[in-house]
Amino acid sequence: MTQTRVAGRNAPAQGPSRRTRSGSITLTGRGAAVALFAACFLSLLIAAWTGWDLLADALFVMTCGLVTCYTRASGLRGVVVCPPLTFLAGSILAQAITAADAFSTAAGILVTLGTSAPWLFTGTGLTVVIALGRGWRPELVGLRQTVRDLRPRGGRWIERR
């Protein structure tokens, strides 16, 4: 089949098309972690004042998805590990501000983490799935090389030289 070009029309692009977001926000890995922490802290603070725990959990999952979608591909490694850490830090800070004493703070942190565990798993899993879909691949080369360089000798693991 022969292709002909008509004057005024562009030829179709060869290869897969790349989706580009014109005028959208892209975050670095650190910026995504800060945005996730801010969302966790503010939603947990509002939940502590109003008693709407479901609000904090739902906002956490939504923020995990948004932050992963808008992070640059080079920053996805840090974003994948930060959701549980930012939720813990936000919970500690929100409980430190709203609790009456140290025992109430510790109990509030543990209760918050315990009741939010399914949401934490969901948000972290969503982050990993979106990051894998965007092209992030865990680097297992360093791990394989480290395991290959270690070998057992006499009941102890020693480093191969």
C-alpha positions as CSV (number, residue, x, y, z in Angstrom):
1,M,0.0,0.0,0.0
2,T,1.4,3.4,-0.9
3,Q,1.1,6.4,1.2
4,T,0.6,9.8,-0.3
5,R,0.9,13.1,1.4
6,V,-1.8,15.7,0.9
7,A,-0.7,19.3,1.0
8,G,-1.5,20.9,4.4
9,R,-1.7,17.6,6.4
10,N,1.0,16.3,8.6
11,A,2.1,12.7,8.2
12,P,1.2,10.5,11.1
13,A,3.9,10.1,13.8
14,Q,5.8,6.9,13.8
15,G,6.0,4.8,16.9
16,P,4.0,4.9,20.1
17,S,2.7,8.3,21.1
18,R,3.8,9.8,24.4
19,R,1.3,11.4,26.7
20,T,2.5,14.8,27.8
21,R,0.8,17.0,30.2
22,S,1.0,20.6,29.0
23,G,0.9,23.1,31.8
24,S,0.6,20.5,34.6
25,I,2.5,20.2,37.8
26,T,5.4,17.8,38.2
27,L,6.8,17.0,41.6
28,T,10.3,15.9,42.6
29,G,10.5,13.0,44.9
30,R,11.1,15.2,47.9
31,G,8.3,17.6,46.9
32,A,6.0,14.6,46.7
33,A,7.0,13.4,50.1
34,V,6.4,16.9,51.6
35,A,3.0,17.2,49.9
36,L,2.0,13.7,51.2
37,F,3.1,14.6,54.7
38,A,1.2,17.9,54.6
39,A,-2.0,16.2,53.4
40,C,-1.6,13.5,56.1
41,F,-0.9,16.0,58.9
42,L,-3.7,18.4,58.0
43,S,-6.3,15.6,57.5
44,L,-5.3,13.9,60.7
45,L,-5.5,17.2,62.6
46,I,-9.0,17.9,61.2
47,A,-10.0,14.3,62.1
48,A,-8.7,14.7,65.7
49,W,-10.7,17.9,66.1
50,T,-13.9,16.7,64.4
51,G,-13.9,13.0,65.0
52,W,-14.1,12.2,61.3
53,D,-11.4,9.5,61.1
54,L,-12.7,8.3,57.7
55,L,-11.8,11.7,56.2
56,A,-8.2,11.3,57.1
57,D,-8.0,7.8,55.7
58,A,-9.8,8.6,52.5
59,L,-7.6,11.7,51.9
60,F,-4.5,9.6,52.5
61,V,-5.4,7.1,49.8
62,M,-6.4,9.9,47.3
63,T,-3.2,11.8,48.0
64,C,-1.1,8.7,47.5
65,G,-2.6,8.3,44.1
66,L,-2.3,11.9,43.1
67,V,1.2,12.3,44.4
68,T,2.4,9.3,42.5
69,C,0.7,10.4,39.3
70,Y,2.3,13.8,39.4
71,T,5.8,12.9,40.4
72,R,8.6,12.8,37.9
73,A,9.8,9.3,36.9
74,S,13.2,10.0,38.5
75,G,11.5,10.6,41.9
76,L,9.3,7.5,42.0
77,R,11.7,5.5,44.1
78,G,11.4,7.8,47.0
79,V,7.6,8.1,46.6
80,V,7.1,4.3,46.8
81,V,8.5,4.0,50.3
82,C,7.2,7.2,51.8
83,P,3.4,6.7,52.3
84,P,3.6,4.8,55.6
85,L,6.4,7.0,56.9
86,T,4.6,10.2,56.2
87,F,1.4,8.9,57.7
88,L,3.3,7.9,60.9
89,A,5.0,11.3,61.1
90,G,1.7,13.1,60.5
91,S,0.0,11.0,63.1
92,I,2.7,11.7,65.7
93,L,2.6,15.5,65.1
94,A,-1.2,15.7,65.0
95,Q,-1.4,13.7,68.3
96,A,1.3,15.7,69.9
97,I,-0.7,18.9,69.2
98,T,-4.1,17.6,70.1
99,A,-3.5,15.2,73.0
100,A,-3.6,16.2,76.6
101,D,-0.5,14.3,77.9
102,A,2.2,11.9,76.8
103,F,0.2,8.8,77.6
104,S,-2.8,10.1,75.5
105,T,-0.4,11.0,72.7
106,A,1.1,7.5,72.6
107,A,-2.3,5.8,72.9
108,G,-3.7,8.1,70.2
109,I,-0.9,7.3,67.8
110,L,-1.3,3.5,68.3
111,V,-5.1,3.7,67.9
112,T,-4.8,5.8,64.8
113,L,-2.3,3.4,63.2
114,G,-4.3,0.4,64.2
115,T,-7.6,1.7,62.8
116,S,-6.0,3.1,59.7
117,A,-4.0,-0.1,58.8
118,P,-6.2,-1.2,55.9
119,W,-6.1,2.3,54.5
120,L,-2.3,2.4,54.9
121,F,-2.0,-0.9,53.0
122,T,-4.4,0.4,50.3
123,G,-2.6,3.7,49.8
124,T,0.9,2.0,49.7
125,G,-0.4,-0.6,47.3
126,L,-1.9,2.1,45.1
127,T,1.4,3.9,45.1
128,V,3.3,0.9,44.0
129,V,0.8,-0.1,41.3
130,I,0.8,3.5,39.8
131,A,4.6,3.7,40.0
132,L,5.0,0.3,38.2
133,G,2.5,1.5,35.6
134,R,4.5,4.7,35.0
135,G,7.7,2.7,34.4
136,W,9.3,2.4,37.8
137,R,11.2,-0.8,38.3
138,P,12.9,-1.8,41.5
139,E,16.6,-2.2,41.2
140,L,17.5,-5.7,42.2
141,V,21.0,-5.6,40.5
142,G,22.7,-4.3,43.7
143,L,20.9,-6.9,45.8
144,R,21.8,-9.7,43.5
145,Q,25.5,-8.5,43.4
146,T,25.6,-8.3,47.1
147,V,24.2,-11.8,47.6
148,R,26.5,-13.2,45.0
149,D,29.6,-11.6,46.7
150,L,28.6,-13.2,50.0
151,R,29.3,-16.9,50.5
152,P,29.1,-19.2,53.5
153,R,32.3,-20.5,55.0
154,G,32.5,-22.5,58.2
155,G,29.0,-21.5,59.4
156,R,29.7,-17.8,58.9
157,W,28.9,-15.5,56.0
158,I,32.1,-13.7,54.8
159,E,32.6,-11.3,52.0
160,R,34.3,-12.6,48.9
161,R,37.3,-10.7,47.8
